[in-house]
Amino acid sequence: MSVERQNAERARLRWRCRRGMRELDVLLVNWLERDWLEAGPEQRAAFETLLETEDDRLWAWVTGQKAPADAALVALVVRLRDSVHE
């Protein structure tokens, strides 16, 4: 993928990271900026799935109140949660 295409894709995703909750915005944008370029296809697909998830459900996952059923989503949510402490 060309650099221009990667930048356009990240800009599109950055826009989708805008949520109704500032805390979610920060977590999602931080992952996008820090991990997207190095992420494999499964992680990228999981991230796109997170972006399609309702805020209240996503917040419950991130705070550990509930867990997603999909293993790739679980791994990504754990990474998002751990990134707060980095």
Backbone as JSON Lines, residues from 0, in Angstrom:
{"i":0,"aa":"M","n":[0.86,-1.18,0.0],"ca":[0.0,0.0,0.0],"c":[0.9,1.24,0.0]}
{"i":1,"aa":"S","n":[0.58,2.19,-0.86],"ca":[1.38,3.41,-0.96],"c":[1.2,4.27,0.3]}
{"i":2,"aa":"V","n":[2.16,5.15,0.5],"ca":[2.12,6.05,1.66],"c":[0.88,6.93,1.61]}
{"i":3,"aa":"E","n":[0.55,7.43,0.41],"ca":[-0.64,8.28,0.28],"c":[-1.9,7.51,0.65]}
{"i":4,"aa":"R","n":[-1.97,6.29,0.19],"ca":[-3.16,5.46,0.49],"c":[-3.24,5.15,1.99]}
{"i":5,"aa":"Q","n":[-2.08,4.85,2.6],"ca":[-2.06,4.59,4.05],"c":[-2.51,5.83,4.82]}
{"i":6,"aa":"N","n":[-2.03,6.99,4.41],"ca":[-2.42,8.24,5.07],"c":[-3.92,8.51,4.91]}
{"i":7,"aa":"A","n":[-4.45,8.25,3.72],"ca":[-5.88,8.45,3.49],"c":[-6.7,7.48,4.34]}
{"i":8,"aa":"E","n":[-6.24,6.24,4.43],"ca":[-6.95,5.23,5.25],"c":[-6.94,5.64,6.72]}
{"i":9,"aa":"R","n":[-5.8,6.07,7.21],"ca":[-5.71,6.5,8.62],"c":[-6.57,7.74,8.87]}
{"i":10,"aa":"A","n":[-6.63,8.66,7.92],"ca":[-7.49,9.84,8.08],"c":[-8.95,9.44,8.16]}
{"i":11,"aa":"R","n":[-9.36,8.48,7.32],"ca":[-10.73,7.98,7.35],"c":[-11.04,7.33,8.7]}
{"i":12,"aa":"L","n":[-10.1,6.53,9.18],"ca":[-10.29,5.86,10.47],"c":[-10.26,6.85,11.63]}
{"i":13,"aa":"R","n":[-9.38,7.85,11.55],"ca":[-9.32,8.87,12.61],"c":[-10.67,9.55,12.75]}
{"i":14,"aa":"W","n":[-11.32,9.83,11.62],"ca":[-12.66,10.44,11.65],"c":[-13.64,9.51,12.34]}
{"i":15,"aa":"R","n":[-13.55,8.21,12.05],"ca":[-14.46,7.23,12.65],"c":[-14.18,7.02,14.14]}
{"i":16,"aa":"C","n":[-13.0,7.4,14.6],"ca":[-12.67,7.29,16.03],"c":[-13.4,8.32,16.87]}
{"i":17,"aa":"R","n":[-13.97,9.31,16.24],"ca":[-14.71,10.35,16.97],"c":[-15.97,9.73,17.54]}
{"i":18,"aa":"R","n":[-16.08,9.73,18.84],"ca":[-17.18,9.08,19.53],"c":[-17.94,10.1,20.36]}
{"i":19,"aa":"G","n":[-18.93,9.62,21.06],"ca":[-19.68,10.47,21.97],"c":[-18.98,10.63,23.31]}
{"i":20,"aa":"M","n":[-17.91,9.88,23.51],"ca":[-17.17,9.88,24.77],"c":[-15.71,10.23,24.51]}
{"i":21,"aa":"R","n":[-15.26,11.27,25.13],"ca":[-13.86,11.71,24.93],"c":[-12.87,10.6,25.28]}
{"i":22,"aa":"E","n":[-13.15,9.84,26.32],"ca":[-12.24,8.77,26.74],"c":[-12.06,7.73,25.64]}
{"i":23,"aa":"L","n":[-13.15,7.4,24.96],"ca":[-13.06,6.45,23.85],"c":[-12.3,7.06,22.68]}
{"i":24,"aa":"D","n":[-12.55,8.34,22.41],"ca":[-11.81,9.03,21.34],"c":[-10.31,8.87,21.55]}
{"i":25,"aa":"V","n":[-9.88,9.16,22.76],"ca":[-8.45,9.13,23.07],"c":[-7.89,7.71,22.92]}
{"i":26,"aa":"L","n":[-8.57,6.72,23.46],"ca":[-8.09,5.34,23.36],"c":[-7.98,4.89,21.9]}
{"i":27,"aa":"L","n":[-9.0,5.17,21.13],"ca":[-9.02,4.71,19.74],"c":[-8.0,5.44,18.88]}
{"i":28,"aa":"V","n":[-7.91,6.75,19.02],"ca":[-6.94,7.51,18.24],"c":[-5.52,7.12,18.64]}
{"i":29,"aa":"N","n":[-5.28,6.92,19.92],"ca":[-3.94,6.51,20.35],"c":[-3.53,5.19,19.71]}
{"i":30,"aa":"W","n":[-4.46,4.22,19.68],"ca":[-4.13,2.94,19.04],"c":[-3.86,3.14,17.55]}
{"i":31,"aa":"L","n":[-4.7,3.93,16.92],"ca":[-4.54,4.19,15.49],"c":[-3.16,4.79,15.21]}
{"i":32,"aa":"E","n":[-2.77,5.78,15.98],"ca":[-1.49,6.44,15.76],"c":[-0.29,5.56,16.13]}
{"i":33,"aa":"R","n":[-0.44,4.76,17.16],"ca":[0.68,3.97,17.68],"c":[0.81,2.61,16.99]}
{"i":34,"aa":"D","n":[-0.32,1.95,16.71],"ca":[-0.27,0.54,16.32],"c":[-0.76,0.21,14.91]}
{"i":35,"aa":"W","n":[-1.5,1.08,14.28],"ca":[-2.13,0.75,13.0],"c":[-1.12,0.3,11.94]}
{"i":36,"aa":"L","n":[-0.05,1.05,11.76],"ca":[0.9,0.73,10.7],"c":[1.54,-0.64,10.88]}
{"i":37,"aa":"E","n":[1.74,-1.06,12.11],"ca":[2.38,-2.34,12.39],"c":[1.36,-3.48,12.53]}
{"i":38,"aa":"A","n":[0.1,-3.16,12.59],"ca":[-0.94,-4.17,12.82],"c":[-1.12,-5.06,11.6]}
{"i":39,"aa":"G","n":[-1.43,-6.31,11.88],"ca":[-1.73,-7.27,10.82],"c":[-3.19,-7.15,10.4]}
{"i":40,"aa":"P","n":[-3.56,-7.89,9.38],"ca":[-4.94,-7.82,8.86],"c":[-6.0,-8.16,9.92]}
{"i":41,"aa":"E","n":[-5.73,-9.12,10.79],"ca":[-6.71,-9.5,11.81],"c":[-6.9,-8.37,12.82]}
{"i":42,"aa":"Q","n":[-5.8,-7.73,13.24],"ca":[-5.91,-6.61,14.18],"c":[-6.63,-5.43,13.53]}
{"i":43,"aa":"R","n":[-6.31,-5.16,12.28],"ca":[-6.97,-4.05,11.59],"c":[-8.48,-4.31,11.45]}
{"i":44,"aa":"A","n":[-8.83,-5.54,11.12],"ca":[-10.25,-5.89,11.0],"c":[-10.94,-5.76,12.36]}
{"i":45,"aa":"A","n":[-10.26,-6.18,13.43],"ca":[-10.83,-6.05,14.77],"c":[-11.03,-4.58,15.12]}
{"i":46,"aa":"F","n":[-10.07,-3.75,14.76],"ca":[-10.2,-2.31,15.03],"c":[-11.4,-1.72,14.3]}
{"i":47,"aa":"E","n":[-11.57,-2.1,13.05],"ca":[-12.72,-1.61,12.29],"c":[-14.03,-2.08,12.93]}
{"i":48,"aa":"T","n":[-14.03,-3.3,13.45],"ca":[-15.22,-3.81,14.15],"c":[-15.48,-2.99,15.41]}
{"i":49,"aa":"L","n":[-14.41,-2.64,16.13],"ca":[-14.59,-1.78,17.31],"c":[-15.22,-0.46,16.92]}
{"i":50,"aa":"L","n":[-14.81,0.08,15.8],"ca":[-15.36,1.36,15.36],"c":[-16.84,1.27,15.01]}
{"i":51,"aa":"E","n":[-17.31,0.08,14.72],"ca":[-18.73,-0.13,14.41],"c":[-19.56,-0.43,15.66]}
{"i":52,"aa":"T","n":[-18.89,-0.61,16.78],"ca":[-19.55,-0.99,18.03],"c":[-20.13,0.24,18.72]}
{"i":53,"aa":"E","n":[-21.29,0.09,19.3],"ca":[-21.94,1.19,20.03],"c":[-21.06,1.6,21.21]}
{"i":54,"aa":"D","n":[-21.09,2.89,21.53],"ca":[-20.25,3.44,22.59],"c":[-20.44,2.74,23.94]}
{"i":55,"aa":"D","n":[-21.69,2.52,24.32],"ca":[-21.92,1.93,25.64],"c":[-21.36,0.52,25.72]}
{"i":56,"aa":"R","n":[-21.49,-0.25,24.68],"ca":[-20.93,-1.6,24.66],"c":[-19.4,-1.55,24.66]}
{"i":57,"aa":"L","n":[-18.83,-0.68,23.83],"ca":[-17.38,-0.54,23.77],"c":[-16.82,-0.09,25.12]}
{"i":58,"aa":"W","n":[-17.5,0.84,25.76],"ca":[-17.05,1.32,27.07],"c":[-17.08,0.18,28.1]}
{"i":59,"aa":"A","n":[-18.11,-0.63,28.06],"ca":[-18.2,-1.77,28.98],"c":[-17.04,-2.74,28.74]}
{"i":60,"aa":"W","n":[-16.64,-2.93,27.49],"ca":[-15.5,-3.8,27.18],"c":[-14.2,-3.2,27.71]}
{"i":61,"aa":"V","n":[-14.01,-1.92,27.44],"ca":[-12.75,-1.25,27.82],"c":[-12.6,-1.17,29.33]}
{"i":62,"aa":"T","n":[-13.7,-1.0,30.03],"ca":[-13.64,-0.9,31.49],"c":[-13.66,-2.26,32.18]}
{"i":63,"aa":"G","n":[-13.81,-3.32,31.4],"ca":[-13.79,-4.66,31.98],"c":[-15.11,-5.12,32.57]}
{"i":64,"aa":"Q","n":[-16.17,-4.36,32.36],"ca":[-17.48,-4.76,32.85],"c":[-18.03,-5.94,32.07]}
{"i":65,"aa":"K","n":[-17.69,-6.0,30.8],"ca":[-18.09,-7.09,29.91],"c":[-16.92,-7.38,28.98]}
{"i":66,"aa":"A","n":[-17.03,-8.5,28.26],"ca":[-15.98,-8.86,27.31],"c":[-16.61,-9.23,25.97]}
{"i":67,"aa":"P","n":[-15.94,-8.87,24.88],"ca":[-16.45,-9.28,23.58],"c":[-16.32,-10.79,23.41]}
{"i":68,"aa":"A","n":[-17.12,-11.37,22.54],"ca":[-17.08,-12.81,22.32],"c":[-15.93,-13.22,21.41]}
{"i":69,"aa":"D","n":[-15.52,-12.35,20.52],"ca":[-14.48,-12.64,19.54],"c":[-13.09,-12.49,20.15]}
{"i":70,"aa":"A","n":[-12.23,-13.48,19.95],"ca":[-10.88,-13.47,20.54],"c":[-10.04,-12.31,20.03]}
{"i":71,"aa":"A","n":[-10.16,-11.96,18.76],"ca":[-9.39,-10.84,18.22],"c":[-9.82,-9.53,18.87]}
{"i":72,"aa":"L","n":[-11.11,-9.39,19.14],"ca":[-11.6,-8.18,19.82],"c":[-11.12,-8.15,21.26]}
{"i":73,"aa":"V","n":[-11.12,-9.3,21.92],"ca":[-10.62,-9.37,23.3],"c":[-9.18,-8.89,23.34]}
{"i":74,"aa":"A","n":[-8.34,-9.39,22.44],"ca":[-6.93,-9.0,22.42],"c":[-6.76,-7.5,22.18]}
{"i":75,"aa":"L","n":[-7.55,-6.95,21.28],"ca":[-7.46,-5.53,20.99],"c":[-7.94,-4.69,22.17]}
{"i":76,"aa":"V","n":[-9.01,-5.1,22.79],"ca":[-9.53,-4.36,23.96],"c":[-8.5,-4.39,25.09]}
{"i":77,"aa":"V","n":[-7.86,-5.52,25.29],"ca":[-6.81,-5.61,26.32],"c":[-5.68,-4.65,25.97]}
{"i":78,"aa":"R","n":[-5.3,-4.58,24.7],"ca":[-4.23,-3.66,24.27],"c":[-4.66,-2.22,24.52]}
{"i":79,"aa":"L","n":[-5.89,-1.9,24.2],"ca":[-6.39,-0.53,24.45],"c":[-6.33,-0.21,25.95]}
{"i":80,"aa":"R","n":[-6.78,-1.16,26.74],"ca":[-6.81,-0.99,28.2],"c":[-5.38,-0.82,28.74]}
{"i":81,"aa":"D","n":[-4.47,-1.66,28.27],"ca":[-3.08,-1.59,28.73],"c":[-2.37,-0.32,28.3]}
{"i":82,"aa":"S","n":[-2.79,0.25,27.17],"ca":[-2.14,1.45,26.66],"c":[-2.32,2.64,27.59]}
{"i":83,"aa":"V","n":[-3.32,2.58,28.44],"ca":[-3.55,3.67,29.4],"c":[-2.38,3.75,30.38]}
{"i":84,"aa":"H","n":[-1.76,2.62,30.66],"ca":[-0.69,2.56,31.65],"c":[0.69,2.69,31.04]}
{"i":85,"aa":"E","n":[0.79,2.89,29.73],"ca":[2.1,3.01,29.09],"c":[2.59,4.44,29.09]}
